[in-house]
């Protein structure tokens, strides 16, 4: 393979390596939840807040991140933010109490907020639309691999390193990821120089775009819920509702994340062909998300019988929502790609924070009113299912009258 053909693959690998650790750190609280509950006495709402703090920091950086990606470029932006994530991991390892853990988790989330957006912005600038769909899917595959690593491998390392030692190791690996980005990603070519934003349109134009308005509710509720379940609530469901041990739950999470790994691998292989054949991505999403709603309802009816296999099936069906990100990026001029993608990511991760913490608050409130663990979990997830159905209704309803975008 020539150097010219090898370079895009190496650029992809540099971005994928950093995103691997972003996903691992996002999801690690699902595996560590029993440890935090036992060692620190955290309740469901505390776990939801600790896990959601990552997404609060993540979401808070998205709007300035979008401007930086367009003005400065993805390489320098990502390196700067990864340095913040390294500091956050060190602070987490040293944290003496819950408040310090939450603050460090916010810092980690803020620092990792550029891992996917920097990659997608770079791909939007240099790749064809079919190649963007493939690269997006395989970036998410790298993320799923990180989530796989956050399950049984983390459980194996805990006795030797402890959770504090794990975060010291992760800080070192993030430094290695920074070296890869600095070495392999080409120099930035900023698309929007300072002072030129008004000429190409700012965030107000992005939010008013018909496609953005159509996708925002499902991005907030459905995409946010998918990440919230993988990153936290699948683990407590398996231990509190199904009665599994922590080791069994870690293996269940491994199965869920492995299923998503192969799902994104398949999306990366199939989507370029479907795009070239003229298949509507939005139509695929409509059918896939309908199946997702049906599977969610089935899991609620099954209750304690809804094991890791059932939640893996729901995650696979819900993965259709991930096709939306390249569609949003392609809907805007390349000069706005960073801001469009980051604004959409803000919607997604605001949803993750709200769903993750909201489910925890509901579970604690319902248990305080006398419901058993399994009933409280099912009722909280039923509220989420109702919100998902409403968001899907908006997606389908707005699409019927949307002449700018194929259904």
N, C-alpha and C positions, 0 to 999 in steps of 0.2 A: 504494500500500500504506500502510495506516495505521501510526502509530507503534507501536500495540499489537501489530500483526502483524509489524512489522519488528524489534522488540526481540529475540525469540528467535533470529532469524537473526544479528543482530549479536553476541549473546552466544556463539553457536556459532562465529562467525568469530574472535572473540577467543581462545577456547580452541584452535581449530584452528591459528591462526597460531603459538602457542607450541608446540603438539605437532609442527608441521612441523619446527621446529628441533630438537626432542627426537629425532625420528627421523633427521634428517640427521646429528646428532652421534653417534647410536648406530651408524649404518652407515658413517660416513666412513672407518673403519679398513680396510674392504674395498678401497676405492679407493686409500688411502694405503699399503697393505701393501707394495707394491714399493718405494716411496720409503723407508719405515722400514727395510726389509730392506737396501737398498743404502746408505743414509746412516748408519744406526745399527747395522747388522750383526745385526738381530734374526732369530732362528730361529723355527720354527713355534710352539714352546711360548711364546716371548716375545711373538709376535703374538697368540696366544690369550689370554695373560695381560693384555696391554695392552688388547685389545678387551674382555675379560671384566671388567676393572677397572671399566668403566662400569657393568656390571650388578651388580657387587658393591656399589658405592655406591648404586645404584638400589634393590637389594633391602634394604640395611641400613636405609633410611629408611621402608620401607613400614608397619611396625607403628605407630611414632609418627605417621606421616602419617595413618593411618586415624583415630586418636584426634583429631588436629588437625582433620581435615575435619569430623568430627561435632561437635566442641566449639567450634571457632573459625569454621569455614566455609571453602568452597573458595577464595574470592577472596583473603583475607589469607594463607591457607596457600600458595597458588600464588605470590603475589608474593614472599613471604619466601624460598621455595625457589629461585625463578628468580634472585634476587640471588646465591645461592650458586653457581649454574651460571655466571653472568657471571664471578665470581671464578675459577672453575675454568678457564674458557676463557683468561683472562689468564695464569694460572699455566702452562697447557699451552704457550702461545705463548712463554713465557720459560724453560721447563724446560731445564736443561743436560744431563740424562742420563736413562737409562731409569727409574730410581727416581722421579725427579721427574715424568716423564711419567705413570707409573702412578698416583702420588698425585693429580696434577691430574685424571686421567681418573676416578678415584673421586669426586672433588669434583664434576665435571660430572655424573656419573650420579646422585649424591645430589641435586643441585639440580634435575635434570629429572624426578625421581621422581614429582612431583605433576601433571605436565602432563595425562596421560590420566585419572588418578584424580579430580582436582579436577573435570574436565569431566563424567565419568560420575556423580559424586556430585551435582553440580548438576542434571544431566538426570534422575536418579532422584527428586530432590525436586520437579521442576517438570513433567516430561514424562510422557505416557501410555506404557504398555509398547510399543505399536508405534512411537511416536516415539522411544523410547529405543533400539530396535533400529536405526532409521534413523540416529539421531545417532551411535551407536557405530560403525556401518559407515562413515559419512562422516568421523568422526574418524580412523579407520584409513586411509581414503582420503587424508586430509591427511598422515598419517604416510608413506604410500606415496609421495606427492608429494615429501616430504622425502628419502626414500630415493632417488628418481629424481634429485633435485638433488645427492645425494652422489656420483653416478657421473660421467658425462661433463662436466657443468658444473664440478665440482670439478677434474677432469682438465684442463679448459681454463684454469682460473684458476691452477693450480699454477705455470706458468712466470712469470706476472706477480707473484704474491703470495708464492709459497713456502708450505709448510705452516704456518709460524708466522704469516705474514700472514693466512692463511685464518682462523685462530683469533681474531685480533684483530677481523676483520670480523664473525665470528660472535658475539663478545662484544657488539659494538655492536647487532647485530640482536636479540639477546636483550633488551637494554635497551628496544628498540622494542616487542617483544612484551609486556614488563612494562607499558609505557604503555598498550597496547591493553587489557590485562586491567583495569588500574586505571580506565580510562575507560568501558569497555563492559559489564563484568560487574557485575550489581547487588550491592548491599550484602549481606553474609552474614546468613543466618538459621540460627544454630547449632541443630542438632537435639538434641544431648545436652549439657546444662549440666554443669559440673564436679560430681562426686559422684553423678551419676545413672546412671553406667555399669552399676552392679550391677543396677539396675532393669530395664534393657533387655537385659542379657547382654553379656559381653565376648568376647574372642577364643577362649576355650575353648569357648563355645557355638557359635561360628561353625565352628571346626575339627571339632566333633562332628556337625555337620549332615550328613545322608545325602547331599545333593547335593554339598556341598563334598568329602566323602570320595570320592565317585564320580569327580569331575572332577579331583582333585588330580594323579594320576599322568599323565594326558594333558596337563594344563597344564604340568607340570614337563618332561616329555620331548618331547612333540609341539609344543606352543606354544613352549617354550624352544628346541627345535631349529629351528623355522621362523625365529625371529628370529636365532638364531646363524648359520644359513646365509646369510640375507640380509645380516646385519651384518658378516660376515667370510668364512666358508669358501667361499662361491660364487666369490669372486674368486680365491683360491689354487687352487681346483679347476680353474678355467679356464686359469690360467697353468701350473700344475705338472702337471696330468693331461692336459689337452687341448693344451697347448703354445701357448696364445695369447699374444700380446704384452700389455703393460699397457694399451695403448689399446684393443685388441680386447676385453680383459676388462672394461674400463670400459663399452664399448658393450654387452657381454653383460649386465652388471649393470643397465644402463639398461633393457634389454629385460625382465629379470626384474621390476624394480620397476614398470615401466610396466604389465605384466600384472597386478600386484597392485593398482595404482591403479584400473584398470578393473574388477577383481574386486570391490573394496570399493564402487565406485560402483554396481555391479549389486546387491550385497547391500543397500545402502541403499535402492534402489528396490523391491526384491522383498520384503524381510523384513517390513515392516509389513503387507503384504497377506497373507503367509503366516501371520503371528501372528493377524491378525483372522479368518482362515479356520480357525484351530484346528490348524494344522500343528505337530507337535511339533518343537521345535528340537533336542532330544536325538536324535530319530530321524534328522534331517538330518545331524547330526554323525556318527552311527554309520555311515551309508553313505558320507559324504564321506571320513572318516578311513580307511575300508577301501580306498577308491580311492587315497588317499595312500600307504598301505603298499605297494600293488602298484606304483605308479610309482617309489617309492624302490628297491624291489628291481630294477626294470627298469633304473634308472640305474646301479646297482652292476654289473649284468651288462654294460651297454654300456661302462663304463669311460671311455676317452678319447673315445668317440663320444657320451657324455652331455654335450651342450653346454648353452648358456644356455637354449635352447628346452626341453630336457628338464627342467631344474631349474625353469623357469618353470611348467611343467605341474604339477610336484610342489608348488610353492608355492601354486598356485591350488587344488589339491585339499586341501592342508593348511589353507587359509584357513577351512574349516568350523569349526576349533577356536576361531576368534575369536568365534563366536556364543555362546560360553559366558559371556563376561563380563557382558552384560546379564542373562542368566538367573540368575547368581549374585546380582547386585544386587537383582533382583526377588524372590528367594527369602527375603529378610530384611526386617524392618520398616525404614521410612525412617530411623529413629533409628540403625540399625546399618549403613546403606548404605556409609558411608565406610570403616568397619572391615572389612566383608565384602569389598568390592572391593579394598582395599589388601592384605588377607591373601591373597586369590587372586592378586593381582599379585606378592606376595612369592614365592609358589610358582612362578609363571611365570618371573620374572627370576632366581631361584635356579637354575632349570633352564637358563636362557640361560648363566649364568656357568659352570655345571658342564659343559654340552655344549661351549661354546666353548673353554674351557681344556682339557677332557678330550680332545677331538679332537686338539688341538695336541700334548698330551703323548703320546698314542698314536702319532701320525705320527712324532714324533721318536724314540720308543722303537723303533718298527718299522724306521725307517731305520737306527738304530744297530745293528740286528741283520741288516743287509744287504739289506733290501727297497728296491727302486727307489721313486721318488716316487709313481708312479701306483699301484703295489701297496700302498704304505703308506696312501695316501689311501683306497683302496677298502676296505682291511681296517678302518681306523678308522671309516669310515662304516658298514660292516657291523655293527660293535659297536653303533653308534647305532641301526641298523635293528632289531636284536634287542631293544634297550630299548624302542623305539617299539611293537613288536609286543606286548611284555609289558604296557605301559601300556594299549594298546587292549584287550587281553584283560581287564584289570581293569575298564575302563569298561563293556564289554559284559556281563561276568559279574556285576558289582555291580548293574547296571541290571536284570538279570532278576529279582532279588529285592527291588528297591527299589519299594515301594508308595507312596512319597511323591512320586515324580517320574515322569512319563510317559516312555516309551521312544520 
